């Protein structure tokens, strides 16, 4: 089963409200946020031997990468939103191809 099947309801709701592109990005952002929470919780139990107040180095790298991906997704959503507000976007909410 793929993400389009697993998250069908969320995708449909977000795509309807925000358009296909921003809707899918919003669901991706939710998935990343949920994953960040899980990795963060795991980091509590896998502390760094050098600095016990921080997660292990591999978890820090994963968290940094996920936070970076989240920031990139948010920035793309802002650009798409601004272009739609200015009338430059050609996609209407709910339009586009679905996989």
DRENMI-203721 format. One line per field, with one value per residue (C-alpha): residue in three letters; x, y, z. Coordinates in nm, 3 decimals. Example, Ala and Ser with C-alpha at 12.3 -4.5 7.8 and 13.67 -1.06 7.14 Angstrom:
aa	[ala, ser]
c1	[1.230, 1.367]
c2	[-0.450, -0.106]
c3	[0.780, 0.714]
END
This chain:
aa	[unk, unk, unk, unk, unk, unk, unk, unk, unk, unk, unk, unk, unk, unk, unk, unk, unk, unk, unk, unk, unk, unk, unk, unk, unk, unk, unk, unk, unk, unk, unk, unk, unk, unk, unk, unk, unk, unk, unk, unk, unk, unk, unk, unk, unk, unk, unk, unk, unk, unk, unk, unk, unk, unk, unk, unk, unk, unk, unk, unk, unk, unk, unk, unk, unk, unk, unk, unk, unk, unk, unk, unk, unk, unk, unk, unk, unk, unk, unk, unk, unk, unk, unk, unk, unk, unk, unk, unk, unk, unk, unk, unk, unk, unk, unk, unk, unk, unk, unk]
c1	[0.000, 0.137, 0.094, -0.180, -0.389, -0.298, -0.363, -0.647, -0.887, -0.628, -0.506, -0.858, -0.941, -0.620, -0.623, -0.979, -0.896, -0.554, -0.523, -0.335, 0.019, -0.022, -0.253, 0.002, 0.276, 0.059, 0.013, 0.389, 0.450, 0.218, 0.402, 0.738, 0.608, 0.481, 0.815, 1.007, 0.805, 0.879, 1.251, 1.261, 1.102, 1.351, 1.631, 1.538, 1.641, 1.943, 2.148, 2.488, 2.779, 2.960, 2.666, 2.388, 2.150, 2.144, 2.035, 2.295, 2.480, 2.299, 1.962, 2.078, 2.162, 1.821, 1.642, 1.839, 1.762, 1.394, 1.373, 1.546, 1.302, 1.014, 1.146, 1.183, 0.827, 0.695, 0.882, 0.741, 0.390, 0.441, 0.567, 0.273, 0.030, 0.176, 0.171, -0.195, -0.279, -0.113, -0.302, 0.013, -0.080, -0.268, -0.388, -0.721, -0.796, -0.891, -0.749, -0.461, -0.371, -0.400, -0.184]
c2	[0.000, 0.344, 0.687, 0.779, 0.488, 0.520, 0.894, 0.914, 1.099, 1.351, 1.406, 1.462, 1.706, 1.907, 1.902, 2.033, 2.314, 2.413, 2.271, 1.959, 2.088, 2.262, 1.988, 1.718, 1.929, 1.982, 1.606, 1.555, 1.819, 1.634, 1.307, 1.475, 1.633, 1.296, 1.136, 1.414, 1.352, 0.979, 1.030, 1.293, 1.050, 0.785, 1.038, 1.056, 0.692, 0.705, 0.983, 1.085, 0.942, 1.277, 1.491, 1.300, 1.597, 1.551, 1.260, 1.033, 1.186, 0.974, 1.084, 1.446, 1.409, 1.255, 1.529, 1.804, 1.653, 1.620, 1.973, 2.100, 1.912, 2.056, 2.411, 2.354, 2.224, 2.521, 2.763, 2.599, 2.619, 2.991, 3.052, 2.864, 3.050, 3.389, 3.313, 3.211, 3.529, 3.733, 3.543, 3.386, 3.032, 2.837, 2.560, 2.597, 2.425, 2.066, 2.061, 1.863, 1.503, 1.248, 0.944]
c3	[0.000, -0.088, 0.067, -0.183, -0.055, 0.313, 0.330, 0.075, 0.308, 0.422, 0.066, -0.067, 0.213, 0.178, -0.203, -0.201, 0.042, -0.093, -0.443, -0.544, -0.502, -0.168, -0.041, -0.106, 0.046, 0.354, 0.397, 0.346, 0.613, 0.852, 0.785, 0.849, 1.170, 1.297, 1.210, 1.385, 1.701, 1.689, 1.626, 1.902, 2.147, 2.045, 2.101, 2.469, 2.507, 2.275, 2.431, 2.303, 2.502, 2.466, 2.572, 2.750, 2.717, 2.336, 2.119, 1.961, 1.664, 1.406, 1.544, 1.543, 1.173, 1.099, 1.294, 1.117, 0.776, 0.853, 0.991, 0.677, 0.454, 0.655, 0.608, 0.232, 0.204, 0.400, 0.174, -0.141, 0.003, 0.067, -0.288, -0.439, -0.214, -0.306, -0.678, -0.652, -0.461, -0.736, -1.004, -1.146, -1.053, -1.317, -1.089, -0.915, -0.585, -0.649, -1.003, -1.137, -1.187, -0.913, -0.886]
END
